Amino acid sequence: MPTPPDTAHRPAVRCFHAALAWLCTALALAGVVLPGLPTTPFLIVAAWAARRGCPGLDRWLRTHRHLGPLLDHWETQRAISPRAKCLALALLAASWVVIAQQAGDFRIALAAAVPMGAVALFIATRPAPRPVTVEE
């Protein structure tokens, strides 16, 4: 895909987007194995930034056998697969339990529960991807 016109002639902006894309890709991949570190938000930002500053990374993300379909579902339908949704909600809950056990004060656990609950609600209310039909 061509670089969007707003960044095509500004090397500093393209460099910023490329650096952001690589950083978010690294964080997304780390989030796959580290509980408490989200994968999906970093992946979405990485795809957005890569499209504007790093065509090679953009191609890799969109053709990756696991990440590509997730990005496609999000960008075309704003949808999250049931499997990814369940995993995200389970990891959010597990992360909150760890925070609640480690925090010495109930107010800290409650403070963590509010944004984590908002994220969980957002994830839970996203639709499942619809199958793509080929129109002939």
LINDAFEN-V308466 format. One record per backbone hydrogen bond with DSSP energy under -0.5 kcal/mol. CO is the residue of the C=O (numbers start at 1). NH is the residue of the N-H. E is the energy in kcal/mol with one decimal. If there is no record, write none. Layout:
co: {CO CO}
nh: {NH NH}
e: {E E}
//
This chain:
co: {4 4 5 7 9 10 11 12 13 14 15 16 17 18 19 20 21 22 23 24 25 26 27 28 29 29 30 30 33 34 36 39 40 41 42 43 44 45 46 47 48 49 49 50 54 55 56 57 58 59 60 64 66 67 68 69 70 71 72 73 73 73 74 81 82 83 84 85 86 87 88 89 90 91 92 93 94 95 96 97 98 99 105 105 106 107 108 109 110 111 112 113 114 115 116 117 118 119 120 121 123 127 133}
nh: {7 8 9 10 11 14 15 16 17 18 19 20 21 22 23 24 25 26 27 28 29 30 31 32 32 33 33 34 35 37 38 43 44 45 46 47 48 49 50 51 52 52 53 54 58 59 60 61 62 63 64 68 70 71 72 73 74 75 76 77 78 79 78 85 86 87 88 89 90 91 92 93 94 95 96 97 98 99 100 101 102 103 108 109 110 111 112 113 114 115 116 117 118 119 120 121 122 123 124 125 126 80 135}
e: {-1.6 -0.8 -0.5 -1.2 -0.6 -2.3 -2.6 -2.1 -2.6 -2.5 -2.6 -2.7 -2.6 -2.4 -2.5 -2.8 -2.2 -2.4 -2.4 -2.6 -2.6 -2.3 -2.2 -0.8 -0.6 -0.6 -1.0 -1.9 -0.7 -1.6 -0.7 -2.4 -2.6 -2.2 -2.5 -2.4 -2.2 -2.9 -2.8 -1.9 -0.8 -0.5 -1.5 -2.4 -2.5 -2.5 -2.2 -2.9 -2.3 -1.6 -1.0 -1.6 -0.8 -2.3 -2.6 -2.7 -2.1 -3.1 -2.4 -2.0 -0.6 -1.5 -1.5 -2.8 -2.7 -2.3 -2.7 -2.5 -2.5 -2.5 -2.3 -2.4 -2.6 -2.5 -2.4 -2.3 -2.1 -2.5 -3.1 -2.3 -2.3 -2.5 -0.9 -1.3 -2.4 -2.5 -2.0 -1.9 -1.5 -0.9 -1.8 -2.6 -2.0 -2.4 -2.5 -2.6 -2.3 -2.7 -2.8 -1.6 -1.3 -2.2 -0.7}
//
